[in-house]
Amino acid sequence: MKSFIRKKKIKGHEYLYEITPYYDPDTGKWRQKTKYLGKNIDGEPVKKDRGGKIGQVFEFGEYIPAYWAVKTHKVIEALLSSCSPDETATIILLTINRLIHPCPPSNLATWLESTYLSRLIPGAEFNEADLLLVLQKISDRPVAEVFSRMFASINDLSGRRVLFTLRLHDIAELMKEKGSGLFSDEILERELGVRIHYDPEKQIIAGFDAFQFQRAVIEDTIDQVASRKIPDGIIVPHWDYLSPSLMLRIVNAGCSFITRTDASYGPVLKHVLAWGEQMDHPANIRYYRGEACYIRPFSISYGKNQVHGYILHDIRREQADRLAFHKNLQNIRDLVQETKEYPGTIEELLNESAGSFRKYFIIDKTRGSPSIRTEQEEVHQANKRLGRTCVLYRGEFSWEECFTLADMRGNLEQQMSSFISQLERDFKGYRIERIRKGIFFICFLAVLIKELISNRLSSAQIPEVPSFEALLTELRPIYVIKSYQPSIFPYRLSKTQKTVLSYFGGIPPLKGD
């Protein structure tokens, strides 16, 4: 139902309120949300601004980069295509909260009052009912899809797209249904699918989709690219238990793709094991993200199709992994040998002690008492896999492009998973399933804004501020003090703070009360 205006007369003065009816599915009744508009002056609402108390201090500095990202890349304008101004302000400020100072819904209003953000982005509604209505609207309507199209259009992004598919677990919901006695196939079926669009020419995240199951996101992505609804799309899928079968679909569809495989995947493993020491020659050293490595191209067959790939041998990582691997083997051997009077058999003791390392040991019964020793062939194969990662691809890609995009997909998945788990933790006690897509969208916006800030910071090359966390720490001491007019404290910023702010639009104009 549409909103309407209601007049109320209080102590001889007339006031205007906006009344919005809404249906509460929990009670099965219609309710009303009331918003104060102001005093009725000649038929127009006039709200008296209440200036802050003299000497109020507002947190400000650490929010400037996020405000810069929102304004520069027109995130507000893209949201206004499917949300009201108040809903847009609520979404933006909730996203910034999750990015900088995440807190439960009950504390959002207090957090907002302590910052200067409400003066720069007014209209947010952080009471529980309004917040849940906004998240439910995002979940029930194509807000994310419309935002993605408008964001790409407003920012004049190119038509090329890299499509990252992410895998997210919904273990919490399954735990509520079945307790801790979970089977692996049940867990796999509760993996949720997310797709993030990336513009490789502008090097910017460009859009977002959410799916009920992770299998659906890959199948839909293949269909979108194969049918050229997303022309020249490059699929960068996650690798999991479904990948070997789905890989055949991607290859047969003729799609360009890049995927990081499990090094133990059969067709790839034989190339990893065939890596000879003669290939590890100093003349063959390459550098990836500043680390020395060796690169070896290879190819495998999928039916009649040849698929190319690269193996990256990270020298430093292999040394660290080898040390940890053999230390674990020695610890297991010592534990088994030092355990006396175990109530079960030596095989039961070994199974309990070794866990996933069990395949690297065998029980020697040729002597008087059974003992354990390492399975040399398994250990040899494990040593061959240490420090090596693999990608398969189809298209014209260099090894740097393959591993860069594969690493970007993993980083986005890690960020999304972290934001989602934190937000669902803070929303504990709410009916998450009804607002899940809204939660995913807020987390996507947090990733988008963080990536925009990180890219800008990377281009700035400020030695004293090497990371996103360092950026927030550097700007955190900057406050707004409200006297008769708002002003920045400290009055003299450090050289590093001035340099950082010059890359993020400087101090935004302060709005006097």
C-alpha positions in Angstrom: 0.0 0.0 0.0 1.1 3.6 -0.7 2.2 6.0 2.0 0.0 8.9 3.1 0.3 12.0 5.2 -1.5 12.3 8.5 -1.9 15.5 10.5 -1.8 15.7 14.3 -2.6 18.6 16.5 -0.5 18.9 19.6 -0.9 21.9 22.0 -2.4 24.1 19.3 0.3 23.3 16.7 -0.2 21.0 13.7 2.4 18.4 12.7 2.7 16.2 9.7 3.6 12.5 9.7 4.2 10.0 6.9 2.2 6.8 7.4 3.4 3.6 5.6 1.2 0.5 6.0 3.0 -2.8 5.7 2.0 -6.5 6.1 3.7 -8.3 9.0 3.9 -12.0 7.9 4.8 -13.1 11.5 1.5 -11.9 13.0 -0.6 -12.0 9.8 -1.7 -8.4 10.4 -1.2 -5.0 8.8 0.9 -2.5 10.7 2.0 1.1 10.2 5.3 2.7 10.2 5.3 6.4 11.2 7.9 8.9 10.2 7.8 12.5 11.5 8.0 15.1 8.7 7.8 18.4 10.5 5.6 21.2 11.7 2.8 22.1 9.2 3.6 25.6 7.9 1.3 26.7 5.1 0.8 23.0 4.1 4.5 22.2 4.0 6.4 20.2 6.7 9.2 22.2 8.3 11.5 20.2 10.6 13.5 22.2 13.2 17.1 21.2 13.0 18.6 20.4 16.3 22.2 21.4 16.4 24.6 19.2 18.2 25.8 20.1 21.6 28.7 22.6 21.7 31.9 20.7 21.8 30.6 17.4 20.4 33.3 15.2 18.8 32.6 13.0 15.9 34.7 10.2 14.4 35.6 11.1 10.8 39.0 10.3 9.4 38.8 6.6 8.9 35.5 7.0 7.0 36.8 9.4 4.4 38.1 6.7 2.0 34.8 4.9 2.0 32.9 8.2 1.5 35.3 9.0 -1.4 34.6 5.6 -3.0 30.8 6.0 -2.7 30.9 9.5 -4.2 33.5 9.1 -6.9 32.0 5.9 -8.3 28.4 7.0 -7.9 27.3 4.1 -5.7 24.4 6.2 -4.3 23.2 7.1 -7.8 23.3 3.4 -8.8 21.2 2.4 -5.8 18.6 5.1 -6.3 17.5 3.3 -9.5 15.8 0.7 -7.3 15.7 2.2 -3.8 14.3 5.3 -2.1 16.7 7.9 -0.8 16.2 6.8 2.8 16.7 3.1 1.9 19.8 4.0 -0.1 21.3 5.9 2.9 20.5 2.9 5.1 22.2 0.5 2.7 25.3 2.7 2.3 25.8 3.4 6.0 25.2 -0.3 6.9 27.8 -1.3 4.4 30.4 1.3 5.7 29.7 0.0 9.2 30.4 -3.6 8.2 33.6 -2.4 6.5 35.0 -0.2 9.3 33.3 -0.9 12.6 30.9 -3.8 12.4 28.3 -4.1 15.2 24.9 -5.7 15.9 21.7 -4.0 14.7 20.9 -2.8 18.2 24.1 -0.7 18.3 23.9 0.8 14.8 22.1 4.0 15.8 24.7 4.6 18.6 27.5 4.0 16.2 26.0 6.4 13.6 25.6 9.2 16.2 29.3 8.9 17.1 30.4 9.6 13.4 30.0 12.5 11.1 28.5 10.3 8.4 24.9 11.1 9.1 25.6 14.7 8.1 27.2 13.6 4.8 24.7 10.9 4.0 21.4 11.8 5.8 18.2 9.8 5.9 19.3 6.4 7.3 16.8 4.4 9.4 18.5 2.1 11.8 15.6 1.0 13.9 15.1 -2.8 13.8 11.8 -2.8 11.8 13.1 -0.4 9.1 16.4 -2.2 8.7 14.8 -5.6 8.3 12.4 -4.2 5.7 15.2 -2.8 3.7 17.1 -6.1 3.7 13.9 -8.0 2.9 13.3 -5.7 -0.1 16.7 -6.4 -1.4 16.1 -10.1 -1.0 12.6 -10.1 -2.7 13.3 -7.7 -5.5 16.0 -7.5 -8.2 17.9 -4.7 -6.4 21.3 -6.3 -6.9 20.7 -6.9 -10.6 19.5 -3.3 -11.3 22.3 -1.9 -9.2 24.9 -3.9 -11.3 23.5 -2.6 -14.6 23.3 1.0 -13.4 26.7 0.9 -11.7 28.3 -0.3 -15.0 26.4 2.3 -17.0 27.1 5.3 -14.7 30.8 4.5 -14.4 31.1 3.9 -18.2 32.6 0.4 -17.8 33.6 -1.7 -20.8 31.5 -4.6 -22.1 34.2 -7.2 -21.2 33.5 -9.3 -18.2 35.4 -11.8 -16.0 32.8 -13.9 -14.1 34.1 -15.2 -10.7 32.0 -17.9 -9.1 32.4 -18.1 -5.4 31.5 -20.9 -3.0 29.9 -20.1 0.4 28.8 -22.5 3.0 25.5 -22.4 4.9 26.5 -24.8 7.7 24.6 -22.8 10.3 21.2 -23.5 8.8 22.0 -27.2 8.5 23.2 -27.4 12.1 19.9 -26.0 13.3 18.1 -28.7 11.3 20.2 -31.8 12.0 22.6 -30.9 14.8 26.3 -31.9 14.7 25.8 -35.2 13.0 26.4 -34.0 9.5 27.4 -36.0 6.4 29.7 -34.5 3.9 27.2 -34.7 1.0 24.7 -32.7 3.1 27.3 -30.0 3.7 28.1 -29.9 0.0 24.4 -29.5 -0.9 24.3 -26.4 1.4 27.0 -24.5 -0.5 25.5 -21.3 -1.7 26.5 -19.7 -5.0 27.6 -16.2 -5.7 28.9 -14.6 -8.9 30.9 -11.4 -9.1 31.4 -9.6 -12.4 34.8 -7.9 -13.0 35.8 -5.5 -15.8 39.3 -6.4 -16.8 39.8 -3.2 -18.9 38.8 -0.8 -16.2 40.1 -3.2 -13.5 37.0 -2.7 -11.3 34.3 -5.0 -9.8 31.2 -4.5 -11.9 28.3 -6.5 -10.6 26.8 -9.3 -8.4 24.4 -12.2 -8.6 23.3 -14.7 -5.9 22.0 -18.3 -6.3 20.5 -20.8 -4.0 23.1 -23.5 -4.7 26.7 -23.2 -6.0 26.1 -25.7 -8.8 23.4 -23.4 -10.2 25.8 -20.5 -10.4 28.3 -22.4 -12.6 25.6 -23.8 -14.9 24.0 -20.4 -15.3 27.4 -18.8 -16.0 28.2 -21.3 -18.7 24.7 -20.7 -20.3 25.2 -16.9 -20.2 28.6 -17.0 -21.8 27.9 -19.7 -24.4 24.7 -18.0 -25.5 26.6 -14.7 -25.7 24.2 -12.9 -23.4 27.5 -11.9 -21.8 29.7 -11.6 -24.9 33.4 -12.3 -24.6 32.8 -13.4 -21.0 35.7 -15.2 -19.2 34.6 -17.8 -16.6 36.8 -18.1 -13.5 35.1 -20.9 -11.5 35.9 -22.3 -8.1 37.3 -25.9 -8.0 35.5 -28.4 -5.9 33.9 -31.8 -5.9 31.7 -31.0 -9.0 34.5 -29.4 -11.1 35.7 -32.5 -13.0 32.3 -33.1 -14.5 31.4 -29.4 -15.0 34.8 -28.8 -16.6 33.7 -31.0 -19.5 30.6 -28.8 -19.9 32.7 -25.6 -20.0 35.1 -27.1 -22.5 32.4 -28.4 -24.8 30.5 -25.1 -24.6 33.6 -23.4 -26.1 33.8 -20.8 -23.2 37.0 -19.0 -22.3 37.9 -19.9 -18.8 40.6 -20.0 -16.1 40.5 -22.2 -13.1 42.9 -23.2 -10.4 42.8 -26.9 -10.0 43.6 -29.2 -7.1 47.2 -30.4 -7.7 46.0 -34.0 -6.9 43.5 -33.9 -9.8 44.5 -36.9 -12.0 45.1 -35.3 -15.4 47.1 -32.5 -13.8 48.9 -34.7 -11.2 50.8 -36.7 -13.8 52.4 -33.4 -15.1 53.2 -32.3 -11.6 54.9 -35.6 -10.8 56.8 -35.5 -14.2 58.5 -32.2 -13.1 62.2 -33.0 -13.2 64.9 -31.3 -11.2 66.6 -30.3 -14.5 63.7 -27.8 -15.0 64.6 -26.0 -11.7 67.5 -24.2 -13.3 68.3 -20.6 -12.2 68.0 -19.5 -15.9 64.3 -20.5 -15.8 63.4 -18.4 -12.7 60.4 -16.1 -13.1 58.9 -13.7 -10.5 55.3 -13.7 -9.4 54.3 -11.0 -6.9 57.9 -10.5 -6.0 58.6 -14.2 -5.2 60.9 -16.4 -7.3 59.2 -19.3 -9.1 59.4 -21.7 -12.0 56.7 -21.9 -14.6 55.9 -25.0 -16.7 53.2 -25.1 -19.4 51.3 -28.3 -20.2 48.1 -29.5 -21.9 45.5 -32.2 -21.2 42.7 -33.7 -23.3 39.0 -33.4 -22.6 37.6 -35.7 -25.3 38.6 -34.2 -28.6 39.5 -30.8 -27.0 42.9 -29.8 -25.8 43.0 -27.6 -22.7 46.2 -25.8 -21.7 47.5 -25.1 -18.3 50.5 -23.8 -16.2 52.2 -25.2 -13.2 53.7 -22.6 -10.9 56.5 -23.8 -8.5 56.9 -21.3 -5.7 60.4 -21.9 -4.3 60.0 -20.3 -0.9 56.6 -21.8 -0.3 57.9 -25.3 -1.2 60.7 -24.9 1.4 58.2 -23.8 4.1 55.7 -26.5 3.2 58.4 -29.2 3.1 59.6 -28.3 6.6 56.0 -28.4 8.0 55.1 -31.6 6.2 58.1 -33.6 7.4 57.8 -32.2 10.9 54.2 -33.5 11.0 55.3 -36.9 9.9 58.0 -37.0 12.6 55.5 -35.9 15.3 53.1 -38.6 14.3 55.8 -41.3 14.3 57.0 -40.1 17.8 53.5 -40.1 19.2 52.8 -43.6 18.1 56.1 -45.0 19.3 55.9 -43.2 22.7 52.3 -44.3 23.4 52.4 -47.3 25.8 49.6 -49.6 26.9 47.1 -48.3 24.2 43.8 -50.2 24.7 43.4 -50.9 20.9 45.6 -52.2 18.1 48.5 -50.3 16.6 46.4 -49.8 13.5 43.7 -48.1 15.5 46.4 -46.0 17.3 47.9 -44.9 13.9 44.5 -44.0 12.5 43.7 -41.9 15.5 47.1 -40.2 15.6 47.7 -39.6 11.9 44.2 -38.5 10.7 44.6 -37.2 7.1 48.3 -38.2 7.2 47.4 -41.9 7.5 48.2 -42.7 3.9 51.9 -41.7 4.5 52.4 -44.6 6.9 52.4 -48.4 6.8 52.6 -50.9 9.6 55.6 -53.2 9.5 54.8 -56.6 11.0 57.9 -58.4 9.8 59.6 -58.0 13.1 58.8 -59.2 16.6 56.4 -56.4 17.4 54.5 -54.3 14.9 56.0 -50.9 14.1 55.3 -48.1 11.7 57.3 -46.6 8.9 56.7 -44.1 6.1 55.2 -45.1 2.8 58.0 -43.8 0.6 56.1 -43.6 -2.7 53.3 -41.5 -1.1 55.8 -39.2 0.6 57.7 -38.8 -2.7 54.5 -37.8 -4.5 53.6 -35.4 -1.7 57.1 -33.8 -2.0 56.5 -33.3 -5.7 53.2 -31.5 -5.0 54.7 -29.1 -2.4 54.8 -25.5 -3.4 53.1 -26.2 -6.7 49.8 -24.8 -7.9 48.1 -25.4 -11.2 45.7 -23.6 -13.5 43.8 -24.8 -16.6 42.7 -22.2 -19.2 41.1 -21.8 -22.6 41.8 -18.6 -24.5 44.8 -16.3 -25.1 46.2 -15.8 -21.6 49.7 -15.4 -20.2 50.7 -17.3 -17.1 50.7 -14.1 -15.1 47.1 -13.4 -16.2 46.0 -16.9 -15.3 47.4 -16.9 -11.8 46.4 -13.2 -11.1 42.7 -13.9 -11.9 42.7 -17.2 -10.1 44.2 -15.5 -7.0 41.7 -12.6 -7.3 38.8 -15.1 -7.3 40.2 -16.7 -4.1 40.6 -13.4 -2.4 37.1 -12.3 -3.3 35.7 -15.5 -1.9 37.6 -15.1 1.3 36.4 -11.6 1.8 32.8 -12.4 1.0 32.9 -15.4 3.4 34.4 -13.3 6.2 31.9 -10.4 5.8 28.9 -12.8 5.6 29.9 -14.9 8.7 30.4 -11.7 10.7 27.1 -10.1 9.6 25.2 -13.3 10.3 26.8 -13.6 13.7 25.7 -10.0 14.5 22.2 -10.8 13.2 21.9 -13.9 15.3 18.3 -14.3 16.5 16.8 -12.9 13.3 15.2 -14.9 10.6 18.2 -14.9 8.4 16.7 -17.0 5.6 14.2 -14.3 4.7 16.9 -11.6 4.3 19.8 -13.8 3.1 20.2 -12.1 -0.4 20.0 -8.7 1.3 22.9 -9.8 3.6 24.9 -11.1 0.6 24.3 -7.8 -1.2 25.5 -5.7 1.7 28.6 -7.9 1.9 29.2 -7.5 -1.8 29.0 -3.7 -1.5 31.6 -3.9 1.4 33.9 -5.9 -0.9 33.3 -3.5 -3.7 34.1 -0.4 -1.6 37.2 -2.1 0.0 38.5 -3.0 -3.5 38.0 0.5 -4.8 39.9 1.9 -1.8 42.7 -0.7 -2.0 43.2 -0.1 -5.8 43.5 3.6 -5.1 45.9 3.0 -2.3 48.0 0.7 -4.4 48.3 3.3 -7.2 49.3 5.9 -4.6 52.4 3.9 -3.5 52.7 5.5 -0.1 55.5 3.6 1.8 54.1 4.5 5.3 50.6 3.2 4.3 51.0 -0.2 2.7 47.6 -1.7 3.4 43.9 -1.0 3.9 44.3 -1.5 7.7 47.3 0.9 7.8 45.2 3.4 5.9 42.4 3.3 8.6 45.0 3.5 11.4 46.6 6.6 9.8 43.3 8.5 9.4 41.6 7.4 12.6 43.0 10.3 14.7 41.1 12.8 12.5 37.8 14.1 14.1 35.2 16.7 13.6 34.6 19.0 16.5 31.2 20.8 16.5 31.5 24.1 18.1 29.4 26.9 16.6 30.7 25.6 13.2 32.2 22.2 12.6 35.9 22.0 12.3 38.6 19.4 11.8 40.8 18.2 14.7 43.8 18.2 14.9 44.2 21.5 13.2 47.5 20.5 11.7 47.5 17.2 9.9 50.7 15.1 9.5 52.5 15.0 6.2 51.4 11.4 5.7 47.8 12.2 6.5 47.8 15.1 4.0 49.4 12.8 1.3 46.8 10.1 1.9 43.9 12.5 1.9 45.1 14.0 -1.4 44.4 10.6 -3.1 40.9 10.3 -1.5 39.4 13.7 -2.4 40.7 15.6 0.7 38.4 16.6 3.6 34.8 16.5 2.4 32.9 19.8 2.9 31.6 20.0 6.5 27.9 20.8 6.8 27.1 23.3 9.6 24.1 22.7 11.8 
